[in-house]
Amino acid sequence: MKGFWTMFKMNIRLLLRNKGFLFFLMFAPILSTVILGLKNDAALYEQERAVRIVELDEPGDRAVYRGDTKALIVKVYDASRTALSEYVLEELAGTGMFSICRADAKDLTEQEILKQAKKDAFDDRVGVMLYLKKDFDQGILEGDYEKAMLLYEVSEDERQELFENDLQTVLRRILLLTEGAGMDQETTLKLLTQVRTELPERKIISLSGENDISLNEEQSACFSRIGYALAILTLGFLFCGVCVAHTVIEERENMVYTRIMLSGTGQGKYLAAKLAMAVLISSMQTLLLGICMFGLGDTDFGISKSVFLMGIFLLGLIFSVISFCTGILAGDVMASNYVVFAFWSISALLAGLYFPLDETTPALKAISYLMPQKWFMRAAEMMLSGDKNVYSMVLCITAAYLIVIMSIGGVGLKMKRADV
């Protein structure tokens, strides 16, 4: 036992002198807390959507100066200015593909608007010009689109076809509600507004395929933030753990490991000392993350903070041990750094931390379940939906990974010792 504590204390002193270790120890928890505390994506989307329609002061103002040049600029001469025309324009703007620039044309005659449109076709760089007539509501509800509007194509942008298709979809939806349900204009608008504001739930299919986990829009936003935070935390765990791996490499190169074995300290105690370092690193980063999270009182991501920290500790334990085994198997310090960074980037991508893998091939989905992060993202889904089976799953997964990784590390130590 004395040899275990001697190795443990020596490794602690070496790590605390390492500036790289201290940097990743503090960097990952702080950045992850900032990500977890970001404002809800759904709220940001609603705010952005609310100001998506750009109001022009005069019909002659150039839309190219006010619109979003990344999208197809659509200049609208709105002579209707009704709730129905507002709904149609908001639906088109809500797709994100079109920049709607609206000019109030209630006081202009149809001839004046057509004259202005011909002038803007040469002076303004827009993709489409849309004239909503004064009888827009009546024409739409009757299905007479020529009575309701005029559409001018003034460029060769291929996105014009997309705009026409989206416009037809919105108008067809209104017509179906009016004709099929026999509703008047006021009732139709009320129902359309309700349909627009009630965002659909995002469904995430379970591994077994038998029980679906349904997340609403707010939970989906929290789930995405958790994925980004896990990506940063795993980077911190891996590079803090690789500092322990460096000590293994240096001990092997300087014959320290051989002297430890000759002193009567067995390989089991050596591995136990390194495993204790992995536990310490995971505990330190989890503690710092907890201090940052509880220090920012408005951090809310849909999961109990204490439960989340427990999961982070277990995930950190897995990645710290992975880094340790990398040091055993790698030939030098630089090789271990390359391997750790490659493993972090590829595993985070395959685990779906950046974007979901729902539409990928079955083979890629199967590979993703080999990544530790995937199981902890799965646990986050279960916690967000209130599934109580998450605790046993996380403990079993952690134990399975640690047994496999430590077994590989033990074999690697024997192989390297034989080479010496």
C-alpha positions in Angstrom: 0.0 0.0 0.0 2.9 2.3 0.7 4.1 1.9 -2.9 0.6 2.9 -4.2 0.5 6.1 -2.2 4.1 7.0 -3.2 3.3 6.7 -6.9 0.0 8.5 -6.4 1.5 11.5 -4.6 4.4 11.7 -7.2 1.9 11.8 -10.1 -0.1 14.5 -8.4 2.9 16.7 -8.0 3.9 16.2 -11.6 0.4 17.1 -12.9 0.1 20.3 -10.8 3.3 21.5 -12.3 2.0 20.9 -15.9 0.6 24.2 -17.3 -1.3 22.3 -20.1 -3.1 20.2 -17.5 -4.1 23.3 -15.5 -5.4 25.0 -18.7 -7.6 22.1 -19.8 -8.7 21.6 -16.2 -10.2 25.1 -16.1 -11.0 25.7 -19.7 -13.4 22.9 -20.4 -15.8 23.5 -17.4 -16.0 27.2 -17.9 -16.7 27.0 -21.7 -19.2 24.2 -21.1 -21.1 26.2 -18.5 -21.3 29.1 -21.0 -22.8 26.8 -23.6 -25.3 25.3 -21.2 -26.4 28.7 -20.1 -27.1 30.0 -23.6 -30.6 31.2 -24.3 -33.2 28.7 -25.5 -32.9 28.2 -29.3 -36.6 28.2 -29.7 -36.9 31.6 -28.1 -34.2 32.9 -30.3 -36.0 31.5 -33.3 -39.2 33.2 -32.4 -37.5 36.6 -31.9 -35.8 36.3 -35.2 -39.0 35.3 -36.9 -40.8 38.2 -35.4 -38.5 40.7 -37.2 -38.0 38.6 -40.4 -40.2 40.9 -42.5 -38.3 44.1 -43.4 -40.5 47.2 -43.6 -39.6 49.7 -46.4 -40.3 53.3 -45.8 -41.4 54.0 -49.4 -42.4 51.8 -52.3 -39.4 53.2 -54.2 -36.8 52.2 -51.6 -34.3 49.6 -52.7 -34.8 46.3 -51.1 -31.3 45.1 -51.8 -30.0 47.6 -49.2 -32.3 46.4 -46.5 -32.8 42.7 -47.2 -30.6 39.7 -46.4 -28.4 39.1 -49.4 -27.8 35.5 -48.4 -31.5 34.7 -49.1 -33.7 35.4 -52.1 -34.8 39.0 -51.8 -38.6 39.4 -52.4 -40.0 42.9 -52.7 -43.7 43.0 -51.7 -46.0 45.8 -52.7 -48.7 45.3 -50.1 -51.9 47.1 -50.9 -54.0 44.8 -48.7 -52.3 45.1 -45.3 -54.7 42.6 -43.7 -54.1 39.8 -41.2 -54.3 37.3 -44.0 -51.6 39.0 -46.0 -49.5 39.2 -42.9 -49.9 35.5 -42.3 -48.8 34.6 -45.8 -45.7 36.8 -45.7 -44.7 35.5 -42.2 -45.0 32.0 -43.5 -42.8 32.7 -46.4 -40.3 34.6 -44.3 -40.3 31.8 -41.7 -38.7 29.4 -44.1 -35.4 31.3 -43.8 -34.8 31.0 -47.6 -36.5 34.3 -48.5 -35.9 37.9 -47.3 -39.3 39.6 -47.4 -39.1 43.4 -47.9 -42.5 44.9 -47.7 -43.6 48.4 -48.9 -47.0 49.8 -47.9 -48.9 50.4 -51.2 -52.4 51.1 -49.9 -52.4 54.6 -51.2 -51.2 53.7 -54.7 -53.3 52.7 -57.7 -52.6 49.5 -59.6 -51.1 51.5 -62.5 -48.7 53.3 -60.1 -47.6 50.1 -58.6 -47.0 48.4 -61.9 -45.0 51.5 -63.0 -42.9 51.3 -59.8 -42.4 47.6 -60.3 -41.0 48.1 -63.8 -38.7 50.7 -62.5 -37.5 48.5 -59.7 -36.9 45.6 -62.1 -33.9 47.6 -63.4 -32.9 49.7 -60.4 -33.3 47.1 -57.5 -31.5 43.8 -57.3 -34.3 41.5 -56.2 -35.3 38.0 -57.2 -39.0 38.3 -57.1 -41.6 41.1 -56.8 -45.0 40.4 -55.4 -48.0 42.7 -55.6 -50.8 42.0 -53.1 -53.9 43.7 -54.3 -56.5 45.4 -52.2 -58.9 42.5 -52.8 -56.3 40.0 -51.6 -58.4 38.5 -48.9 -61.4 38.0 -51.0 -59.4 36.6 -53.9 -57.5 34.1 -51.7 -60.6 32.8 -49.9 -62.4 32.4 -53.3 -59.4 30.7 -54.9 -59.1 33.4 -57.5 -55.3 34.1 -57.2 -55.3 36.5 -60.2 -57.7 38.7 -58.3 -55.5 38.5 -55.2 -52.0 39.1 -56.4 -49.4 39.5 -59.2 -46.0 37.8 -59.2 -43.0 39.2 -61.2 -39.9 37.3 -61.8 -37.1 39.7 -62.4 -34.0 37.5 -62.2 -32.7 34.1 -63.3 -32.2 32.9 -59.7 -33.3 29.2 -59.5 -34.8 29.9 -56.0 -37.7 31.6 -57.7 -39.3 28.2 -58.3 -38.9 27.4 -54.6 -40.6 30.6 -53.7 -43.5 29.9 -56.1 -43.9 26.4 -54.6 -43.9 27.7 -51.0 -46.4 30.4 -51.9 -48.7 27.9 -53.5 -48.4 25.6 -50.5 -49.5 28.4 -48.1 -52.3 29.5 -50.3 -53.5 25.9 -50.8 -53.5 25.4 -47.0 -55.8 28.5 -46.6 -58.1 27.4 -49.4 -58.5 23.9 -48.0 -59.4 25.2 -44.6 -61.9 27.6 -46.0 -63.6 25.2 -48.4 -63.2 21.9 -46.5 -64.3 23.1 -43.1 -66.6 25.9 -44.3 -65.1 28.4 -42.0 -65.3 32.2 -42.4 -62.2 34.4 -42.7 -61.9 35.2 -39.0 -62.1 31.6 -37.9 -59.7 30.6 -40.7 -57.1 33.1 -39.6 -57.4 32.1 -35.9 -56.8 28.5 -36.7 -53.9 29.2 -39.1 -52.2 31.4 -36.4 -52.7 28.6 -33.8 -51.1 26.0 -36.2 -48.1 28.3 -36.8 -47.4 29.0 -33.2 -47.7 25.4 -32.0 -44.3 24.0 -32.8 -44.1 20.3 -33.6 -42.4 17.9 -31.1 -39.1 16.4 -32.1 -39.1 12.6 -31.8 -36.0 10.7 -31.1 -36.2 6.9 -31.7 -35.0 4.6 -29.0 -32.3 2.0 -29.5 -34.7 -0.8 -29.2 -37.1 0.8 -31.6 -40.0 -0.2 -29.3 -40.5 2.9 -27.2 -40.1 6.4 -28.7 -38.8 9.3 -26.7 -40.6 12.5 -27.6 -39.0 15.9 -26.8 -40.7 19.2 -27.3 -39.0 22.2 -28.9 -37.6 23.5 -25.7 -36.2 20.1 -24.6 -34.7 19.6 -28.1 -32.9 22.9 -27.7 -31.5 21.8 -24.3 -30.5 18.5 -25.8 -28.5 20.2 -28.5 -26.7 22.4 -25.9 -25.9 19.3 -23.8 -24.3 17.8 -26.9 -22.0 20.8 -27.5 -21.1 20.9 -23.8 -20.2 17.2 -23.8 -17.9 17.8 -26.8 -16.0 20.4 -24.9 -15.9 18.4 -21.7 -14.6 15.3 -23.4 -11.8 17.4 -24.9 -10.8 18.5 -21.5 -11.0 15.0 -20.0 -8.9 13.5 -22.8 -6.1 16.1 -22.6 -6.0 16.1 -18.9 -5.8 12.4 -19.0 -3.1 12.5 -21.6 -0.9 14.3 -19.1 -1.1 11.1 -17.0 -0.3 9.2 -20.2 2.8 11.3 -20.6 4.0 10.2 -17.2 3.6 6.6 -18.2 5.7 7.2 -21.4 8.4 9.0 -19.4 8.5 6.3 -16.7 8.9 3.6 -19.4 11.6 5.6 -21.3 13.5 6.4 -18.1 13.3 2.8 -16.8 11.2 4.0 -13.8 8.5 1.4 -14.5 11.2 -1.3 -14.5 12.5 -0.2 -11.2 9.0 0.0 -9.7 8.4 -3.6 -10.8 11.8 -4.7 -9.3 11.0 -3.0 -6.0 8.2 -5.6 -5.5 5.3 -3.3 -6.4 3.1 -5.3 -8.7 1.5 -4.3 -11.9 -1.9 -4.2 -10.2 -0.8 -1.4 -7.8 0.7 0.5 -10.7 -2.6 0.4 -12.6 -4.5 1.2 -9.5 -2.4 4.3 -8.9 -3.1 5.5 -12.5 -6.7 4.7 -12.2 -6.8 6.7 -9.0 -5.4 9.6 -11.0 -8.2 9.2 -13.5 -10.7 9.4 -10.7 -9.0 12.5 -9.3 -9.0 14.3 -12.7 -12.6 13.5 -13.3 -13.5 14.6 -9.8 -11.6 17.9 -10.2 -13.2 18.8 -13.5 -16.7 17.8 -12.3 -16.2 19.9 -9.1 -15.1 23.0 -11.2 -18.1 22.4 -13.5 -20.4 22.3 -10.5 -18.9 25.5 -9.1 -19.4 27.3 -12.5 -23.0 25.9 -12.9 -24.2 26.8 -9.4 -22.3 30.1 -9.6 -24.5 31.1 -12.6 -28.0 30.7 -11.1 -29.8 31.1 -14.4 -28.2 28.0 -16.0 -31.2 25.8 -16.9 -31.0 23.0 -19.4 -33.8 20.7 -18.4 -31.9 18.3 -16.2 -31.2 18.3 -12.5 -27.7 19.8 -12.0 -26.6 17.1 -9.5 -27.7 14.3 -11.7 -26.0 15.9 -14.7 -22.7 16.3 -12.7 -22.9 12.6 -11.7 -23.1 11.7 -15.4 -20.2 14.0 -16.2 -18.1 12.4 -13.6 -18.6 8.9 -15.0 -18.0 10.1 -18.5 -14.8 11.8 -17.4 -13.7 8.6 -15.7 -14.0 6.7 -19.0 -12.1 9.3 -21.0 -9.4 9.7 -18.5 -8.8 6.0 -18.5 -8.8 6.0 -22.3 -6.1 8.6 -22.3 -4.1 6.6 -19.8 -4.3 3.5 -22.0 -3.3 5.6 -25.0 -0.1 6.5 -23.2 0.6 2.8 -22.6 0.1 1.8 -26.2 1.6 4.9 -27.9 5.3 5.0 -28.6 5.9 8.6 -27.7 4.3 11.8 -26.3 3.5 13.3 -29.7 1.9 10.1 -31.0 -0.3 10.0 -27.9 -1.4 13.6 -28.5 -2.3 12.9 -32.1 -4.2 9.7 -31.2 -6.2 11.5 -28.4 -7.2 14.4 -30.6 -8.2 12.1 -33.5 -10.2 10.0 -31.1 -12.0 13.1 -29.7 -12.9 14.6 -33.0 -14.1 11.3 -34.6 -15.9 10.0 -31.6 -17.8 13.3 -31.0 -18.8 13.3 -34.7 -20.0 9.7 -34.7 -21.8 10.1 -31.3 -24.0 12.8 -32.8 -22.8 15.6 -30.5 -22.9 18.2 -33.3 -25.8 17.0 -35.4 -28.2 14.0 -35.1 -27.5 10.8 -37.0 -31.2 9.8 -37.4 -31.0 9.8 -41.2 -27.7 8.0 -41.6 -27.1 4.4 -42.7 -27.7 1.5 -40.2 -24.0 0.7 -40.3 -23.0 4.2 -39.2 -25.7 4.1 -36.4 -24.3 0.9 -35.1 -20.8 2.3 -35.1 -22.1 5.4 -33.2 -23.1 3.1 -30.2 -19.4 2.2 -29.8 -18.7 5.7 -28.7 -19.1 6.5 -24.9 -20.6 10.0 -25.7 -23.5 8.3 -27.5 -24.7 6.5 -24.4 -24.5 9.6 -22.3 -26.5 11.6 -24.9 -28.9 8.7 -24.8 -29.0 9.2 -21.0 -29.7 12.9 -21.5 -32.7 12.0 -23.7 -34.0 9.7 -21.0 -33.5 12.3 -18.2 -35.2 15.0 -20.3 -38.2 12.7 -20.8 -38.3 11.6 -17.2 -37.3 8.0 -17.7 -36.1 6.5 -14.3 -34.1 3.6 -15.9 -31.3 6.0 -16.9 -29.3 5.5 -13.7 -28.9 1.7 -14.0 -28.0 2.1 -17.7 -25.3 4.7 -17.1 -23.7 2.7 -14.3 -23.7 -0.5 -16.4 -22.2 1.3 -19.5 -19.5 2.9 -17.4 -18.5 -0.4 -15.8 -18.4 -2.1 -19.2 -16.2 0.6 -20.7 -13.8 0.6 -17.7 -13.4 -3.1 -17.7 -12.6 -3.3 -21.4 -10.3 -0.3 -21.4 -8.3 -1.4 -18.3 -8.0 -4.9 -19.7 -6.5 -3.4 -22.8 -4.2 -1.3 -20.7 -3.0 -4.3 -18.7 -2.2 -6.3 -21.8 -0.4 -3.3 -23.3 1.8 -2.9 -20.2 2.8 -6.6 -20.4 3.6 -6.2 -24.0 5.7 -3.1 -23.5 7.5 -4.7 -20.6 8.3 -7.7 -22.8 9.8 -5.4 -25.4 12.1 -3.9 -22.8 
